[in-house]
Amino acid sequence: MKKKILMGKGDLVKALHDRNASLTREEIAEVINGALALIVETVAKGGEVGLHGFGKFRSVDLLPRTLRTPKTGMSGRIVDRALPRFTAGKSFREVLTANSPAFAAPE
């Protein structure tokens, strides 16, 4: 089983700085924060943000519904709300599929 790698925003800033030392870490962090804020603002307004080959950010509306707890029989109401969604682009999916052991070529 592969070990999971968690990359936080600070790790991303460091990795980008290592690839491009002409920008300071503060400048890189500012660009990342600005891009993420713009994505969040656009999706919150009902728009979509598509990054060719990477993926698409959008929101989906969940309709209000009534749920019932099987154990107690109590029911409750869930209000309508919007949730963020990300759909991976073709290039991103192809990289993941090529690196997946389930799809590895036989040796």
N, C-alpha and C positions, 0 to 999 in steps of 0.2 A: 504494500500500500504506500502511495506517495505521501510524503510529508506536506501538509498544507503550508503555504507561504502567505503570510498576512503582510500587506504593504499599506501602511498608513500614509497620510498626507506628507508627514515629515520625511518618510522613506522615499516617497515619490520626488519630493524636492531635492533630496540628496542625490538620487539616481540621475535626475535631469541635470543637476549641477556637475556631476561627474562626466556626463556626456558633452556638456557645453559649458566650459569654465569661463566663457566670456560674459556670462550673466551671473550676478550675485545670487545667493540663495534667497535673499529677500525679494529680489526682482522676480525670480521664478515663482516663489510663494504667492506674490501679488497677482501674477498672471493666472495661476491655478485657481486662486480664490475668486478672481474676477470671472473666469470662465464658468466655474461651478455656480456662482451667484446668478449669472446670466441664464444658465440652463434652468435653474430652479424658478427664476422669475418668469421665464417664457412658459414653462410647463404649468406653473400655478395659474397663469392667465388662460390656460386651455390650449396653448400652442404645442407644437412638436419641435424638437431639435434633432436633426439628423446629421450624423457625422459619417460621410461616405466610407464604407468598408468597416466602420467600427460598430455603429448601431444607432438606434433611435430612442429618444427619451420622449415620453408622452404621459398623459394622465388618463385614467379610466374612471367613470362614475359608477359607483355601486348603488343600486336602488335600495330603498328601505325595505326591510323584511322582518318577519316575526320568527323567532327561534324558540324551540322548546327543548328543555333539558330532559333527556330520557329518564335519568335516575329519579329526579324529583317531580317531573311533570310540570314544573314552572315554565312559563313562557316569558319572553322579553322581546322588546322591539329594538332593532338596529336601525339607526337613522341613515339617510343617504350621505355619502361622502365620496371624495375623490382620492384615488390612490396612484402613486407614481408607478410607471412601468418602463422597463428597458427591454428592447428587442435587439439582440446581437445581429450585426451585419454579416453578410456572406463571408467576407475575408476573415473576420473574427471567428466565425463558426468553423471555417476550414482549418484554421490554425489549431483550434481546440480538438477537432476531429482527428487531425493528423497526429497529434500528441497523445491521443487517448489509447490506452492499452487494449480496449475493446475492439478497436478498429485497426490494430497493428497488423502489418503484413506478416504472413507465416514465414518462419525462418527456415 
